[in-house]
Amino acid sequence: MQTRIFRRTALCTAISLVSITASAQDAAGDKAIEPIDNVTIIGRKLDVTDVPGSAHVVDAEELEIFNDTDIMRVLRTVPGVYLQEEEG
């Protein structure tokens, strides 16, 4: 009798673990990278040395090196920029 209960419990546990793993894989696969809108910057290009105060330029080449889709991670690398993430 106990062997039968043990087998059923083991079977139910195995099925539960398999379904949890499959569910986690589906959730990860649903996160597709969405393209962001183009940003148009209006102004004129200045030499960084002519800008009063501190300045840091993140150009296209630097963005490719980061190869990241999260702007917060990129901005954390800029000296003097401190970020606080909030939900909502």
Buried (B, 14 or more C-beta within 10 A) or exposed (E): EEEEEEEEEEEEEEEEEEEEEEEEEEEEEEEEEEEEEEEEEEEEEEEEEEEEEEEEEEEEEEEEEEEEEEEEEBEEEBEEEEEEEEEE
